[in-house]
Amino acid sequence: MKSAIKITNLTKYYDDFLALDHIDLTVNTGEVFGFIGKNGAGKTTTINLILSLLHKDDGEISILGEQIKDDRNYKYDIGYVPDVPVFPHYLTAEEYLIYACEMLDYPVDKQAIQDILSFVGLDETTKQVGNYSRGMKQRLAIAQALVHDPKILIMDEPTSALDPIGRKDVLDIITKLKGKKTIFYSTHILEDAEKVCDRIGLIDHGQIKLVKSIDAIKTDYIQPMMIIDTKDNQQLEDILSKLDYVKQYRSHHQGVLVELSDDLSDNTLLTELVQHDIIITRYIPYLPTLEDVFIEVTS
Amino acid sequence: MSKLLKYDVLFLRRTAKVIVFPALIVLISIISPLTAKYMNQILASFLEGSGVQIDFPDPVALDSYVQYISDLNEIVLLVVLFVSVSIFIRDKTKDLMPLIFSKPVSRTKYLLSKYISFSTLLFVSLLLGYLVFTYYTYVLFDKVFLIEGLVALLVYFLYLLFLMSIALVMSVLFRTYIMAILMTFLAYIGFSILSIFENVNILEYFPNLLNNYGISYISQGALPEGMGITILVAILFTGGLLYLSILLFNHQEIHS
């Protein structure tokens, strides 16, 4: 599969601080790639380098097979959504999209502009952007990134400053775009990445720690763990403390989270508990979240 | 470039600068001839009964031009410095740049568009003001120096272009409005101090002397010695500073 974005040995220093440490990354055409990491891990720096807003110290970036050099032509294929979008306050949404079209040498089609605004759920187009809420600005940011029908959409933490409803709306938009565009989606909200991404790349301290599909991550990092809830969890913990095949256990909001030895079948513990006459109200396998994987990899 | 210019002009329109600048200059164009005509009478009326006897000469049309250039220098020049820095640095301080340059926008054209759009507004405002000034001067003094005054005005405009190019360099160099305006003023004051030493060979053609030449040209009716070279030096300085700002901006990182 042809890569939409290919990053090789990318290195960036801010004075003496190594912000990106020779990173390699490939985003395949058509996928939603989640670029996750803590604040300050190097996500925005990577994006700014792709957009040539910053100068790299070493390495190469290719967009749709073409290496980025001094020309700006590759930007015709990219739509960019910043984390905190800022627009000229005196323009309306429609005017800003016309501006975006003109800067991109893209034909201005007012009907197409209205369609894009409807697609992102922005129907208020006569109000000046200065009067927009945070969520409306984010929708407009997505609209301006899509207005020239780019092949690649680069989104830099588009949900980080939104309320839950705004976040859901943005994720819904990404879901609608899935399969139609290559989306490079940077976020530190792992729950969001888990919802919409095909693959993720995990960056920490300027280094790529992991690049895998969501499914592969869960398979690779899955542990034999159970969530157990009983009428008397103190009694449960007393029993667990005496079992050799229980590696560890801790309280969980749904009961007690129990980590078992790798080679144990689920029923062994269940049988044991039944024999102790304990009243079990919950006994379910625990599926690790991306957050669990993130904590494990970065620690 | 024309697309960028269109939006820079739209910015000037929507932020009322396209009204404020012509209005300010037209106001000065009305007040200056009136001040030149009646200031002596006003001063004389103040001195009446104080025992001080000063004979004020009757004002002439040239006084109106001197007053006009002086008022432009004192008021418009300062406003131009403040506003030009604010226009040039606005996208940086408002964090508008990442979205702008995520698109294939030429940084050179971007800077030039801002410079040209504001310069054009100033030029049109000055021309409009000059028409009003000429009318009032004629009404009050019955005489005008139409061509000479226009040349003096163009020389003043060149001086503004020079100062705007300093403002542009400072706006590219610094990240905050305060620092950019401070350094622009320091540069302006520095150049003004240098103009004191006009007898020093290398400094006698500095752009700050342009306004003196403008007034001299009106009073003499002929190009003063050194005016041509000073104009050339001002053009070279302006072009050089524009080139420097473009060079700096093209190598600058844009942080979001």
Chai-1 contact restraints between the chains, C-beta under 6 A:
chainA,res_idxA,chainB,res_idxB,connection_type,confidence,min_distance_angstrom,max_distance_angstrom,comment,restraint_id
A,L51,B,S102,contact,1.0,0.0,6.0,A-B,restraint_1
A,L53,B,P98,contact,1.0,0.0,6.0,A-B,restraint_2
A,L53,B,F101,contact,1.0,0.0,6.0,A-B,restraint_3
A,L53,B,I254,contact,1.0,0.0,6.0,A-B,restraint_4
A,L54,B,E253,contact,1.0,0.0,6.0,A-B,restraint_5
A,H55,B,E253,contact,1.0,0.0,6.0,A-B,restraint_6
A,R72,B,P104,contact,1.0,0.0,6.0,A-B,restraint_7
A,K75,B,K103,contact,1.0,0.0,6.0,A-B,restraint_8
A,K75,B,P104,contact,1.0,0.0,6.0,A-B,restraint_9
A,Y80,B,S102,contact,1.0,0.0,6.0,A-B,restraint_10
A,P82,B,P98,contact,1.0,0.0,6.0,A-B,restraint_11
A,P82,B,S256,contact,1.0,0.0,6.0,A-B,restraint_12
A,V86,B,K94,contact,1.0,0.0,6.0,A-B,restraint_13
A,V86,B,D95,contact,1.0,0.0,6.0,A-B,restraint_14
A,V86,B,L96,contact,1.0,0.0,6.0,A-B,restraint_15
A,Y90,B,R14,contact,1.0,0.0,6.0,A-B,restraint_16
A,Y99,B,Y7,contact,1.0,0.0,6.0,A-B,restraint_17
A,E102,B,K3,contact,1.0,0.0,6.0,A-B,restraint_18
A,M103,B,K103,contact,1.0,0.0,6.0,A-B,restraint_19
A,M103,B,V105,contact,1.0,0.0,6.0,A-B,restraint_20
A,L104,B,K103,contact,1.0,0.0,6.0,A-B,restraint_21
